[in-house]
Amino acid sequence: MRLSQILERIEVAGITGNPDIEISDITSDSRSVDGSKLFVAMRGTRVDGHGFIADVVARGVAAVVCEQIPDNLPASDTVFVRVSDTADAIGKIASAFFGYPSERLTLAGVTGTNGKTTTATLLYKLFKSFGYKAGLLSTVENYVDDAVYPAKQTTPDPITINRLMAQMVEAGCQYCFMEVSSHSIVQKRISGLRFALGIFSNITLDHLDYHKTFQEYIRAKKMFFDNLPSDAFALVNTDDKNGRVMVQNSKAIVKTYGLRGFNDFNVNILECSLEGMLLNVCGREMWTFLPGKFNAYNILAVYSSAVLLGQDPEQVLTSLSALHSVRGRFDIVNIAGKSAIVDYAHTPDALENVISTINQIRQDMNRPSTLITICGCGGDRDRSKRPIMAQLAVKLSDKVILTSDNPRTEDPEAILDEMMAGLKPGDMAKTLRISDRKSAIQTACMIAQPGDIILIAGKGHEDYQDIMGVKHHFDDKEIVTEQLKLQIAK
């Protein structure tokens, strides 16, 4: 594609050289340049791509997009394009280079602290069940119709997003459902994408290591809705007090959902057990295999989105009833009368939701059982939530084992010290501290009796543990299944 075509929607401050040269690919990685590529100099949190411009010019890169052209560059035929913000420009450049794929798909984005993965994945599965070809960009996996691609982060970089969406278009996909993280909004990874639908699930304490304050975190989420086009839908959960805040300046068509009050879409929980729930969704009853109040919100968000995207309400409910939970989200293992639940809950709100759901189900079952909760907190992440997570686990569970999550570059014992700081002396009687996660799961399986429930929170779908920059294979569901079977053998 000619450089001039790639730049057609970019506000250019100046061009030096021939804008009609052919470009074979685009990159922000200085190590992958060659004589036919376009290099975009990105200002990252750790590295500034502008520092590599002299190097890519010396290696014969075709063109460079940057905010400032360095002095004393070697003589070359490299074309320079100056813009005010390369972070904003790269998404639009990638979108143009790949043929504006988001405009050739019906694109729905889900943002919020909790529920993004479940909502986006269920929407993908639902539309696939209708016979559509569809794509998914999620924390767990990315899909181009049926082809699976590993997910490295919740929302990929702009080049990867547009490359995957272009593959979706080529594969005949009509829809794409994606998680939109707060990091990706602030870092403008979704710049240049055209959304037909934006969904807000909720917002609670998380990512303050990055956003610094809760108000900044709210502002990041709100930016997504501020930028939706006027013909898009903005679907917000009004049971969250920030739901209406999200759409205060939005040009989009606002629709609301919730369990309380008057909304465009409402749901009531009629029955709930570990096996699922009976719901009343907008006056119609449906069964779902996904238990818990938080899943009632997820189901309603999926139903509302599908209806707004033109699907028949009855068909939506029928198909939703057949869908099962997403891997690592309230993922249940039943062996020898003991139940283990693997869940990604890694924020205070998510942990409280999942434990409260289990406790409500235990109450409805009306039979004695003990809830043993295993949880930890990730290293190199928001430290403020560590004592809160421990407090909630002990307050809402019968027994608690505090353990390691992904310690990353931190000392696991130091993380546990910060979690334990949130506990009172009286809490210690029902609390164990076992830093080795496998030993913690093994201990829970040993002390659990038939009828008891083990909650393993924090890692969910992840099949690794990150220790000092090295990812070791570790799968909570795999390990608890193995340990419960070993208890039978004994």
Protein Blocks (a to p, Z undefined) as FASTA:
>chain_A
ZZklmmmmcccfbdcdjfkbccfbdcfbfklgcfkbccdddddfkbcfklmmmmmmmnop
abdcdfbdcehiacdfbdcdddfblklmmmmmmmmmnopmmlmpccdddedjehklmmmm
mmmmmmmmnopacddddfkbccehjaccddfbfbdcfklmmmmmmmmmmnopabdcdddd
fklmmnopmgoiacfbdcdfbdcdehklmnopaklmmmmmmmmmmmpcfkbccdddfkbm
klmmmmmmpcbdcddddfehjdfbdcddfbdcfkbccddeehiacddfbgcjklmmmmmm
mmmmmmmnopafklmmmmmmmpccdehiapacdeehiacdddfbfbfklmmmmmmmmmmm
mmmnopacdddddddddehiafklmmmmmmmmmmmpmbdcdddfdekjacfklmmmmmmm
mpcfklmmmcccdfblklmmmmmmmmpcghiacddehjlmaccdceehiacdddfklmmm
mmmmmmmmZZ
